[in-house]
Amino acid sequence: MSKLPLHALPEDVALSSRAPAPRVLLKYAAAAVAGLVFWASHVQGFTEQINRSLGLSSHLTQGGTAVNWKSCGDGYEGYQCANITLPLDYHNSSDPRTVTISVNRYLATNVTHRKGAVFINPGGPGGSGTSSAFTKAISFSKILRGQYDIVGFDPRGINQTQPYLSCFQSDLDREVFNKMSNGFSLNLPVNITSEVAADLERQVTFLSSAAASLAAKCFERVGDYMAYFGTEAVVRDIDAMSKLIEGEDARVNFWGFSYGTIIGQYLIKILAPERIGRVMIDGVVNPTVWSSYPIEAYHEGLDNVDDVLSSFAHSCASAGDACPLSYMDAPSILSSIDNLINTLYTNPAPVTDLDVPAVATAANVRQLLFHSMYKIQTWPDLAEHIYNGLQGNFTGIVNATTSKVNPNGASLPDTSQFSTMPIYCSDTKDYDSERKPPSPAEIAESTLSNLKNYSYRMGDGFFSLSLCHEWHGVSPRRSRYEGTFELEDNVLDTPILVFSNTYDPVTSLGSAMYANRRLGNNARLVQQKNGWGHCSTSQKSFCTQDVITAYMVDGVVPAQNHTFCEVDERPFVPFNESMWIQDEGSDVEARRAWVDLDLEWDGLLR
């Protein structure tokens, strides 16, 4: 099953009146119109009017609108697919515009003990829930002993949900822009001098202009829909979909990773407590920081990024032949990496043995380091690339950090890669006359501060977050949550579970601990002791899997407010799953599914 099925979508998705509808947003199979479903509550009259105009029946049931589930195609037995049309603006019932959410589900296999449905979000912003469900739902289901439907959905602006944040006529156009802007990455050494600071400001000025041109093109194609794709609206979509899929009285169960933890934390604040079922958030983002001014947002997420790199160096140094850099001790490995970055900043190196001639820069090494901090399984490749780079061979480094151009890209639609920025910006505070947008000099100064406070090698990992002021299409904010994130004790019938590694490169343990304190008795923190990487799935712990299964299947909540789980997987050591899966009394199928659960990250947090 190498190719995921495409959900056919209706032709009649509303687009902004400010710009002509682009070809790529309008060519959808007419056969899919029968898949339209409409939300019936305060906009019921409007949806019935649209139904009549399309020649469709409302399919109303006592619980609302029936979801018209269909087969997802050959090779996807057990899955169902649908499109659910919901209001664009939940705060303005007179606005007739809608969004159509692409949804799929993997049905519970243990029908006798079925407990409901779990909505999943793999992260982002920008991650596709339907793609994640197609590739991971069977593993999710086995971890939950087949007792839940696993529901994937593409949030507003993403993938097959309509309208989606398409900024380009084709995927090739997107790739050309991505090359021009270098993915909004900065090229910097580790040693910061006054000359480097001046160069940084020049780079910021260039990338600010790139962001402005990108934002203008996105607005030209999508219009003011961009202002309605924030997390607050996504939460209300989940609430509406849950009522349609499971019924008005069913509670919302949710499992979110990375950016999905923002959705989860908004969910338990925006929805009434009686709407909340069992919620798990893994790889926690601090919502207070996330929703602040863009130049301030997400600073603390990088608290542990250098700790993860240090762990890589120490693990490699003690790994023997499993790590080609083990001829050095850990401090020497880190020093060699720094020297490599500094050298390539001053003297970029030609790379001639790829299909397309290339140049290795400091930015390539920085990107390689940052991306390799997410999962310990990537550390052997990182060590190999660094080893070769120290020998003067930069092919692996460049190849690993350069996006590939699809030869058919000119005929393929834009993949909405850049949807992450307007979605993130929709959640942040808007600048105004009292708090003016930052200048390139101020952004450069803020970036230098992040390098100093978090990591001279990777502290610029989320530089692009500071460019929201260039995205005029999300102003004024139409889908920003304006409330707080605290809960009084015992508000939730079932506490949520909060998961974190000790050393997460982009969502720090500190953010998870803050969530645990902020939510009081409404949460339980599960920390993977001495775990490295982004989210608990990055380094396997069967203790963590047991906690998840017990919570979701049996309703067992950890007794302690803060529980520790040992990790079972080690860096540079082949993971012999048979040693752990066959433990006496273990759930073999759930453990094997946990081993297979290898999440890929998209969007700002990847």
Phi, psi and omega in degrees: 000068184280337183246125181283145180291147177264136174277125174291145185233156182289151177288337194268019176301128183289139176239163182299141177282353183279344183216148177296146180292125180289152181306318187292339180268351188250341185277084178237152185295129180295334181298341184277352181304327179297344180274357180295138170226151185232144181284130183244096172211246182289346178250021185300318181300319180296316183294324178295324177298316179295319178303315181296321181294333179266356182075029182250153172272159185282335182056037183287141174236175181300327182272000182131218181265132178287132176282129183271080181289142178227166174297146177270359177113171181299140179089357181237050177296140181092350179259152170227149182234151179201167171237132182238121182263129187227164180297143173292316185239107180287349183257004181216092184291347179277351178277115185279355186289154184226167167238149179244113186270127176278126187227144168220166177210145172257119189289146177304135179269338178261075188297325182300324183248026182300133182251352181137211182233149175240122174277134181242149170223124186276353180122191181140235357300141180128347180289137180271118177290328179290318177297319179297319179294319180299326184261337188235351187298326180296320176294314177305315183299316181294323177298328179263019176055033174069014188266001179229146162289137176260114186255119173255146177213148175269112180300167180312132176086357191248137167054247186264357173291144185236143350289149179250161188279078178264121181256355187224156179289330182211167178292330177295318177300318178300317182292323177298315178295320180299320178295317181298321183266000181053037179061024182059033176265150179260146178253104186222151171274178174278323179276112183266120177244176178297325178294320178295319179300320178293320177295320178300316180298322177296318178296318179298318179299315179297312184288333173296318177294322177297318178296320179296318180292321177296313182298321179295319179294319178299316181293323177301324184270328187250333180072204187283005169303331183303331183283356185248018185253017180285171186294327179302317179291324178298319179298318180292329173297316179299316179301313181294317180295321179299318179295322179289318187278316186253345182111159186301326187266354182288140178278156181272119172259139187214141178226109185235142179244142173058241176304332176301338176286333172294314177303314182297319181287327173292321184303312185285349175263322185280319181276154177295147182306325181289352176272346188269126176260242179255124187234132176232132176235136190223119185083072200273131173263139178285112185290334178294318177287317181305321186266011179275195176293142186304324183290343179259344191290143170071014180301310189289347180299334183267014183308322189249011186295321177288332176297321179294317178296320177298321177296321175303311183297316180292319179296318180296315184299332182259007186270354180063223184295344180290343179231120184292349178264006186289355174288350176249158171277172186301312178301324180291324177299313180296319179296321179295321177297316179298317180297323179296316179297312181298319181296316182287338174291316182281322185228081176305144187249139177288144175235116189246353185259022169259166180302323178247125178305144185218174178229128177274129181233173175300326180300324178298315181292318179299316179297317180300314179300310186298313181293330182281350179283347185288325184217135180293340180294341179271353186296322176300319178294319178301313180299318179297316181295318179294317178302312180296321178298322178293338176270003180091007179255108186255009183301312182297319180298313181292316182297324182285342186242007180249124179293147183266140179272124177286123181298340178260013188300330181295336181255005180254148179289158175303136182275005180058036179303324186269012177293340184299322185293306180297330177293311177301313183298329179297338180271347188268167174290141179273145175283154179211196183293333179276322177241097186281154177301147181287147174277165175305323179296320180290322177294318178299318179296318178296320178296318177299322178296319178294321177300316181291318187280331188242310181186125174290342180271326189221009183292351177263014187304332181240035178308319186297342178298335185280000187257017183299331182296344177277347182266077185294339182292345179263006178247137355290155180295126180251349184220040180259131176283128185256001186270190178264179184238011178276153172230141173289152181304143173064024175288320181269138177296322178237120178301149175276160176257134181242121183246143176202145165284160174296321181236094176255128187291335187233343174230096193291157173304325179303323178292321178293319179294323177296317177299318181296318178292317184296325184269351176059228183285001178272005184214157172226131179265130174243112183253127174280106186297126182057029175274144181238141175116174185270116181075160185294336182289348184284341178213111194292135172225118180287338171300315178299315179299320179297320178297316180298311182297315181297321181293310186283325185271314186253356180072023182276121179257131178309137183292323182273148177295333182224109182253143178250137175237133175284148176272149181253352182249137184238148178295143176064013178240120178306133184276107179271088186297333182297333179295330187256325186293329184270012177305143181301129178083001183279153174275096188300314182296318179294321180293318179295323177295323178295320177297321183283347185281088182247098185278143173252142186255139176232157175092199184301316182267003182063000000 
